[in-house]
Amino acid sequence: MAKDAIKMSGIVKKVHSMSEFEVKLENGVLIKGLISGKMRKFNIRILPGDKVDVEISPYDLTKGRITYRH
């Protein structure tokens, strides 16, 4: 993602499909998170309750890209 992306961590609350998730951020905001390309390539699974790192675009604060699962 762009270098001006906002990086935050959160917890996965709900799974909509294998690549779309509802993530609750540290500040309590719910966003839609999509899996990044490397996580999709190496088939990393994400389940509800997992702690993840998310990159959010400053232009649309309701969507983000999940980049790491703890």
C-alpha positions as CSV (number, residue, x, y, z in Angstrom):
1,M,0.0,0.0,0.0
2,A,1.0,3.6,-0.2
3,K,3.5,5.0,2.2
4,D,0.9,7.3,3.7
5,A,-1.3,4.4,4.9
6,I,-2.4,4.4,8.5
7,K,-1.2,1.3,10.4
8,M,-3.2,-0.1,13.3
9,S,-3.9,-3.3,15.0
10,G,-7.3,-4.9,15.8
11,I,-9.2,-8.1,16.4
12,V,-11.2,-10.0,13.8
13,K,-14.9,-10.1,14.9
14,K,-16.7,-11.7,11.9
15,V,-15.8,-13.6,8.8
16,H,-17.8,-12.6,5.7
17,S,-15.9,-14.8,3.2
18,M,-12.4,-16.3,3.0
19,S,-10.9,-12.9,2.1
20,E,-13.3,-10.4,3.8
21,F,-13.4,-9.8,7.5
22,E,-14.9,-7.4,10.0
23,V,-12.1,-6.0,12.2
24,K,-12.5,-4.0,15.4
25,L,-9.6,-1.6,15.7
26,E,-7.9,-0.5,18.9
27,N,-9.9,2.7,19.0
28,G,-13.3,0.7,18.8
29,V,-14.0,1.4,15.1
30,L,-15.3,-1.4,12.9
31,I,-13.9,-1.7,9.4
32,K,-13.9,-4.1,6.5
33,G,-10.6,-5.9,6.2
34,L,-9.3,-7.7,3.1
35,I,-6.4,-10.1,3.0
36,S,-3.1,-8.8,1.5
37,G,-1.5,-10.6,-1.5
38,K,1.3,-12.3,0.5
39,M,-1.2,-13.7,3.0
40,R,-3.4,-15.0,0.1
41,K,-0.4,-16.4,-1.7
42,F,0.9,-18.4,1.3
43,N,-2.6,-19.5,2.3
44,I,-2.6,-18.0,5.8
45,R,-5.9,-18.6,7.6
46,I,-7.6,-16.0,9.8
47,L,-10.3,-16.9,12.3
48,P,-12.6,-14.7,14.5
49,G,-10.6,-13.6,17.6
50,D,-7.2,-13.4,15.8
51,K,-5.2,-10.2,16.4
52,V,-4.2,-8.6,13.1
53,D,-2.3,-5.6,11.8
54,V,-4.3,-3.5,9.3
55,E,-3.2,-0.8,6.8
56,I,-6.0,1.8,6.2
57,S,-6.1,4.3,3.4
58,P,-6.4,7.9,4.6
59,Y,-9.0,8.4,1.8
60,D,-11.4,5.7,2.9
61,L,-11.3,5.0,6.6
62,T,-13.9,2.2,6.4
63,K,-11.7,-0.3,4.5
64,G,-8.3,-1.8,5.2
65,R,-5.8,-4.4,4.2
66,I,-4.8,-7.1,6.7
67,T,-1.1,-7.4,6.5
68,Y,-0.1,-9.6,9.5
69,R,-1.7,-12.1,11.8
70,H,-0.3,-12.5,15.3
